[in-house]
């Protein structure tokens, strides 16, 4: 069964840190580019970070550059999003995405809330 399962979300104070994890199963993880998206209430889903299948190239939304880091561990079929210096505007549901050509797989999302 093709699946992406996110974890690691929660409530954190402004300036705090969280690490999200996404475990892949049922497909060839190493052949897929992996991304994190987020969706805030009342807003469209937006791309946060992406890492190529080989893990050598990453790209980030301007709003998170210098604060977030995406990485992947092929031995664990897992992609991570390290989030530092969190801001209230980082609040939202974070989704993991796997993509190869026109084939896209989505996880169910994990809630991140940044609030004092």
Backbone as ProteinMPNN parsed JSONL, in Angstrom:
{"seq_chain_A": "XXXXXXXXXXXXXXXXXXXXXXXXXXXXXXXXXXXXXXXXXXXXXXXXXXXXXXXXXXXXXXXXXXXXXXXXXXXXXXXXXXXXXXXXXXXXXXXXXXXXXXXXXXXXXXXXXXXX", "coords_chain_A": {"N_chain_A": [[0.84, -1.192, 0.0], [0.639, 2.131, -0.941], [1.902, 4.794, 0.869], [2.224, 7.747, 2.883], [3.23, 8.925, 5.962], [2.953, 11.409, 8.234], [4.474, 12.957, 11.109], [5.168, 14.561, 14.297], [4.198, 17.122, 14.598], [2.697, 19.835, 16.522], [2.076, 21.983, 19.378], [3.845, 24.954, 19.777], [5.872, 27.538, 21.176], [6.407, 30.905, 19.942], [9.537, 31.362, 18.329], [10.448, 28.898, 18.989], [11.282, 25.405, 18.241], [10.636, 22.671, 15.986], [10.62, 19.339, 14.728], [9.545, 17.755, 11.909], [8.54, 14.577, 10.663], [8.324, 12.247, 7.973], [7.275, 9.229, 6.951], [7.743, 6.942, 4.38], [6.118, 4.394, 2.466], [5.541, 1.463, 0.438], [6.349, 2.263, -2.077], [9.059, 3.178, -4.308], [11.078, 4.911, -2.589], [13.563, 6.239, -2.94], [13.549, 7.1, -5.526], [11.951, 9.254, -5.794], [11.281, 12.757, -5.707], [10.947, 14.715, -2.788], [8.728, 16.649, -0.834], [7.656, 19.287, 1.377], [4.604, 20.731, 2.165], [2.386, 23.333, 3.253], [-0.686, 24.372, 4.804], [-2.508, 27.02, 5.778], [-5.273, 28.103, 7.836], [-8.012, 29.013, 5.834], [-6.425, 29.621, 3.696], [-4.573, 28.893, 0.651], [-2.889, 25.809, -0.113], [0.626, 25.755, 0.206], [3.931, 25.49, -1.144], [6.625, 24.562, 0.864], [9.226, 23.413, 1.18], [11.573, 21.534, -0.773], [13.236, 18.538, -1.779], [15.51, 16.898, -3.859], [15.441, 13.65, -5.502], [17.919, 12.417, -5.195], [18.864, 13.788, -3.087], [20.623, 15.897, -3.209], [19.982, 18.461, -3.932], [18.191, 21.187, -2.686], [15.359, 23.292, -2.052], [13.663, 26.243, -1.002], [10.774, 27.979, 0.245], [10.645, 31.539, 0.226], [9.811, 32.59, 2.628], [10.644, 30.854, 4.602], [13.324, 30.42, 4.369], [16.564, 29.938, 5.684], [15.579, 29.31, 8.159], [14.226, 26.855, 8.125], [14.987, 23.412, 7.435], [15.203, 20.89, 5.083], [15.564, 17.385, 4.813], [16.613, 14.021, 3.952], [16.482, 10.507, 4.609], [17.45, 7.77, 3.179], [17.809, 5.186, 4.04], [15.932, 4.875, 5.958], [13.624, 5.471, 4.697], [12.549, 8.036, 4.992], [11.636, 11.465, 5.241], [12.552, 14.636, 6.492], [11.656, 17.674, 8.224], [13.21, 20.196, 9.607], [12.427, 22.72, 11.76], [13.123, 25.875, 12.779], [13.223, 28.826, 14.892], [10.473, 29.494, 14.94], [7.47, 31.1, 13.83], [4.321, 32.771, 14.45], [2.978, 32.896, 11.999], [3.761, 30.588, 10.768], [2.014, 28.686, 11.411], [-0.159, 25.969, 10.673], [-1.448, 23.19, 8.701], [0.808, 20.707, 7.928], [1.933, 19.041, 5.122], [3.253, 16.116, 3.67], [4.789, 15.288, 0.593], [5.312, 13.2, -2.193], [6.895, 12.983, -5.311], [7.125, 11.951, -8.665], [7.655, 12.542, -11.867], [4.509, 12.724, -13.29], [3.27, 11.504, -11.241], [1.999, 11.762, -8.043], [2.058, 11.639, -4.522], [0.374, 11.966, -1.457], [0.523, 12.756, 2.035], [-1.408, 12.579, 5.12], [-1.21, 14.793, 6.67], [0.014, 16.95, 9.319], [-0.582, 18.834, 12.215], [0.699, 22.019, 12.939], [1.115, 24.398, 15.359], [1.882, 27.627, 16.214], [2.151, 29.534, 18.897], [1.801, 31.732, 21.686]], "CA_chain_A": [[0.0, 0.0, 0.0], [1.392, 3.375, -1.038], [1.517, 5.615, 2.005], [3.1, 8.705, 3.549], [2.702, 9.198, 7.293], [3.657, 12.5, 8.893], [4.405, 13.057, 12.569], [6.045, 15.575, 14.868], [3.545, 18.403, 14.785], [2.272, 20.143, 17.881], [1.997, 23.382, 19.794], [5.155, 25.465, 20.162], [5.904, 28.988, 21.342], [7.229, 31.633, 18.951], [10.965, 31.221, 18.562], [10.766, 27.51, 19.27], [11.658, 24.5, 17.146], [9.975, 21.375, 15.813], [11.075, 18.533, 13.602], [8.536, 16.898, 11.321], [9.015, 13.384, 9.969], [7.367, 11.636, 7.042], [7.739, 7.893, 6.6], [7.16, 6.462, 3.132], [6.049, 2.943, 2.28], [4.782, 0.992, -0.709], [6.889, 2.733, -3.351], [10.511, 3.305, -4.306], [11.316, 6.233, -1.994], [14.781, 6.888, -3.43], [13.317, 7.587, -6.885], [10.983, 10.342, -5.739], [11.531, 14.021, -5.024], [10.08, 14.844, -1.615], [8.434, 18.04, -0.499], [6.727, 19.641, 2.446], [3.674, 21.818, 1.903], [1.566, 23.686, 4.417], [-1.93, 25.064, 4.511], [-3.042, 27.76, 6.912], [-6.728, 28.243, 7.743], [-8.501, 29.991, 4.886], [-5.442, 29.903, 2.651], [-4.245, 27.781, -0.233], [-1.707, 25.032, 0.217], [1.815, 26.34, -0.385], [5.164, 24.709, -1.055], [7.556, 25.046, 1.883], [10.586, 22.966, 0.898], [11.652, 20.361, -1.639], [14.549, 17.91, -1.89], [15.507, 15.997, -5.005], [15.493, 12.221, -5.186], [19.258, 12.093, -4.729], [19.137, 14.523, -1.854], [21.702, 16.866, -3.367], [19.462, 19.804, -4.185], [17.032, 21.587, -1.899], [14.836, 24.618, -2.342], [12.771, 26.669, 0.062], [9.997, 29.209, 0.102], [11.37, 32.686, 0.784], [9.351, 32.845, 3.99], [11.259, 29.929, 5.566], [14.762, 30.301, 4.118], [17.4, 30.252, 6.831], [14.951, 28.814, 9.391], [13.81, 25.462, 7.933], [15.902, 22.546, 6.696], [14.643, 19.611, 4.649], [16.578, 16.348, 4.617], [16.019, 12.704, 3.759], [17.279, 9.344, 4.984], [16.973, 6.685, 2.318], [17.83, 3.921, 4.784], [14.717, 4.829, 6.783], [12.493, 5.922, 3.862], [11.988, 9.142, 5.761], [12.025, 12.84, 4.969], [12.409, 15.451, 7.688], [11.643, 19.127, 8.116], [13.641, 20.839, 10.843], [11.885, 24.078, 11.759], [13.659, 26.696, 13.863], [12.762, 30.225, 14.965], [9.104, 29.453, 14.442], [6.664, 32.307, 13.937], [2.877, 32.465, 14.385], [2.557, 32.699, 10.611], [4.107, 29.225, 10.335], [0.911, 27.81, 11.815], [-0.916, 25.344, 9.601], [-1.287, 21.75, 8.542], [1.964, 20.423, 7.09], [1.735, 17.833, 4.341], [4.375, 15.509, 2.963], [4.456, 14.958, -0.799], [6.306, 12.498, -3.006], [6.566, 13.222, -6.715], [7.999, 11.462, -9.737], [6.915, 12.845, -13.083], [3.132, 13.125, -13.033], [2.764, 10.731, -10.113], [2.138, 12.465, -6.773], [1.504, 10.949, -3.357], [0.219, 12.905, -0.345], [0.225, 12.273, 3.372], [-2.65, 13.086, 5.694], [-0.925, 16.074, 7.294], [0.22, 17.077, 10.757], [-0.872, 20.213, 12.607], [1.708, 22.812, 13.649], [0.546, 25.635, 15.877], [2.877, 28.471, 16.862], [1.376, 30.485, 19.68], [2.197, 31.897, 23.079]], "C_chain_A": [[0.879, 1.247, 0.0], [0.937, 4.316, 0.07], [2.62, 6.551, 2.426], [2.46, 9.044, 4.885], [3.566, 10.244, 7.971], [3.496, 12.413, 10.407], [5.305, 14.199, 13.016], [5.425, 16.942, 15.055], [3.159, 18.624, 16.237], [2.185, 21.634, 18.108], [3.371, 23.832, 20.284], [5.069, 26.988, 20.28], [6.71, 29.652, 20.235], [8.707, 31.586, 19.333], [11.406, 29.8, 18.811], [11.073, 26.706, 18.019], [10.793, 23.246, 17.158], [10.645, 20.655, 14.66], [9.942, 17.622, 13.154], [9.202, 15.723, 10.613], [7.914, 12.873, 9.054], [7.96, 10.306, 6.587], [6.984, 7.397, 5.377], [7.146, 4.943, 3.102], [5.253, 2.625, 1.022], [5.25, 1.505, -2.065], [8.399, 2.947, -3.199], [10.911, 4.721, -3.888], [12.491, 6.954, -2.649], [14.62, 7.464, -4.833], [12.407, 8.806, -6.945], [11.587, 11.596, -5.111], [10.514, 14.142, -3.897], [9.921, 16.313, -1.249], [7.594, 18.118, 0.767], [5.906, 20.837, 1.976], [2.996, 22.183, 3.223], [0.33, 24.454, 3.954], [-2.446, 25.7, 5.79], [-4.55, 27.89, 6.737], [-7.122, 29.345, 6.769], [-7.556, 30.332, 3.759], [-5.187, 28.662, 1.802], [-2.999, 27.057, 0.272], [-0.501, 25.634, -0.511], [3.028, 25.439, -0.177], [6.111, 25.371, -0.047], [8.997, 24.686, 1.519], [10.534, 21.72, 0.033], [13.089, 19.851, -1.66], [14.489, 16.901, -3.023], [15.677, 14.547, -4.567], [16.862, 11.819, -4.653], [19.651, 12.806, -3.466], [20.169, 15.618, -1.979], [21.228, 18.295, -3.543], [18.221, 20.032, -3.335], [16.602, 22.985, -2.311], [13.769, 24.947, -1.313], [11.945, 27.882, -0.352], [10.771, 30.343, 0.769], [11.031, 32.889, 2.258], [10.024, 31.954, 5.034], [12.763, 29.78, 5.378], [15.565, 30.746, 5.34], [16.836, 29.755, 8.148], [14.601, 27.328, 9.306], [14.868, 24.709, 7.135], [15.203, 21.241, 6.359], [15.791, 18.633, 4.429], [15.865, 15.016, 4.432], [17.018, 11.629, 4.144], [16.727, 8.162, 4.21], [16.94, 5.354, 3.054], [16.577, 3.751, 5.642], [13.471, 5.219, 5.988], [11.769, 7.093, 4.506], [12.52, 10.488, 5.276], [11.682, 13.673, 6.202], [12.267, 16.926, 7.313], [11.992, 19.693, 9.49], [13.215, 22.295, 10.772], [12.376, 24.813, 12.999], [13.082, 28.105, 13.801], [11.336, 30.36, 14.447], [8.344, 30.728, 14.765], [5.179, 31.926, 13.904], [2.389, 32.215, 12.959], [2.994, 31.361, 10.019], [3.011, 28.224, 10.698], [0.172, 27.257, 10.604], [-0.793, 23.832, 9.645], [-0.159, 21.517, 7.539], [1.789, 19.048, 6.441], [3.033, 17.395, 3.679], [3.911, 15.108, 1.573], [5.633, 14.256, -1.45], [5.91, 12.663, -4.471], [7.623, 12.616, -7.627], [7.229, 11.618, -11.033], [5.522, 13.336, -12.728], [2.509, 12.393, -11.842], [3.04, 11.455, -8.802], [1.409, 11.709, -5.673], [1.469, 11.948, -2.211], [0.009, 12.155, 0.966], [-1.028, 12.949, 3.897], [-2.458, 14.417, 6.417], [-0.727, 15.986, 8.796], [0.108, 18.558, 11.121], [0.317, 20.82, 13.356], [1.05, 24.12, 14.071], [1.624, 26.395, 16.638], [2.132, 29.597, 17.573], [1.915, 30.559, 21.096], [0.987, 31.722, 23.996]], "O_chain_A": [[1.759, 1.393, 0.848], [-0.252, 4.606, 0.203], [3.802, 6.216, 2.346], [1.285, 9.407, 4.941], [4.743, 10.018, 8.249], [2.515, 11.87, 10.915], [6.094, 14.735, 12.238], [6.06, 17.836, 15.614], [3.275, 17.726, 17.072], [2.216, 22.435, 17.174], [3.986, 23.163, 21.114], [4.296, 27.637, 19.576], [7.599, 29.029, 19.654], [9.073, 31.748, 20.497], [12.603, 29.515, 18.842], [11.121, 27.231, 16.907], [10.29, 22.822, 18.199], [11.169, 21.278, 13.737], [9.442, 16.812, 13.934], [10.283, 15.856, 10.039], [6.727, 13.046, 9.329], [9.0, 10.262, 5.93], [5.754, 7.425, 5.334], [8.039, 4.287, 3.639], [4.404, 3.406, 0.593], [4.627, 1.219, -3.087], [8.935, 2.901, -2.092], [11.062, 5.61, -4.726], [12.417, 8.159, -2.888], [15.466, 8.236, -5.282], [12.127, 9.327, -8.025], [12.309, 11.519, -4.117], [9.365, 13.722, -4.035], [10.86, 17.104, -1.345], [6.925, 17.165, 1.165], [6.442, 21.819, 1.462], [3.039, 21.418, 4.186], [0.303, 25.078, 2.893], [-2.778, 25.013, 6.756], [-5.055, 27.798, 5.618], [-6.633, 30.471, 6.861], [-7.834, 31.221, 2.954], [-5.535, 27.543, 2.179], [-2.174, 27.626, 0.987], [-0.587, 25.979, -1.69], [3.136, 24.728, 0.823], [6.362, 26.575, -0.104], [9.883, 25.541, 1.546], [9.578, 20.946, 0.092], [14.037, 20.63, -1.569], [13.529, 16.138, -3.133], [16.012, 14.261, -3.417], [16.959, 10.976, -3.762], [20.657, 12.47, -2.841], [20.562, 16.215, -0.977], [21.99, 19.237, -3.326], [17.325, 19.19, -3.27], [17.392, 23.759, -2.851], [13.067, 24.067, -0.815], [12.361, 28.693, -1.18], [11.47, 30.128, 1.76], [11.88, 33.313, 3.041], [9.98, 32.261, 6.226], [13.411, 29.081, 6.156], [15.287, 31.782, 5.944], [17.536, 29.773, 9.161], [14.674, 26.619, 10.31], [15.55, 25.276, 6.282], [14.674, 20.565, 7.24], [16.851, 19.002, 3.924], [14.673, 14.89, 4.715], [18.23, 11.808, 4.025], [15.672, 7.621, 4.543], [16.13, 4.486, 2.729], [16.207, 2.635, 6.006], [12.378, 5.289, 6.55], [10.54, 7.134, 4.558], [13.698, 10.626, 4.946], [10.668, 13.449, 6.862], [12.695, 17.362, 6.244], [11.177, 19.67, 10.412], [13.589, 23.018, 9.848], [12.078, 24.419, 14.127], [12.524, 28.518, 12.785], [11.035, 31.225, 13.625], [8.537, 31.348, 15.811], [4.824, 30.869, 13.382], [1.483, 31.41, 12.744], [2.633, 31.039, 8.887], [3.084, 27.052, 10.328], [-0.09, 27.973, 9.638], [-0.122, 23.27, 10.511], [-0.175, 22.064, 6.436], [1.537, 18.046, 7.11], [3.807, 18.218, 3.191], [2.784, 14.648, 1.392], [6.787, 14.653, -1.288], [4.744, 12.506, -4.831], [8.827, 12.744, -7.401], [6.255, 10.902, -11.271], [5.377, 14.273, -11.943], [1.357, 12.64, -11.486], [4.196, 11.733, -8.482], [0.301, 11.208, -5.864], [2.427, 12.695, -2.01], [-0.59, 11.081, 1.005], [-1.635, 13.779, 3.221], [-3.434, 15.094, 6.74], [-1.228, 15.076, 9.457], [0.637, 19.422, 10.422], [0.863, 20.216, 14.279], [0.502, 24.851, 13.247], [2.209, 25.875, 17.588], [1.564, 30.487, 16.941], [2.421, 29.575, 21.636], [1.117, 31.826, 25.215]]}, "name": "protein", "num_of_chains": 1, "seq": "XXXXXXXXXXXXXXXXXXXXXXXXXXXXXXXXXXXXXXXXXXXXXXXXXXXXXXXXXXXXXXXXXXXXXXXXXXXXXXXXXXXXXXXXXXXXXXXXXXXXXXXXXXXXXXXXXXXX"}
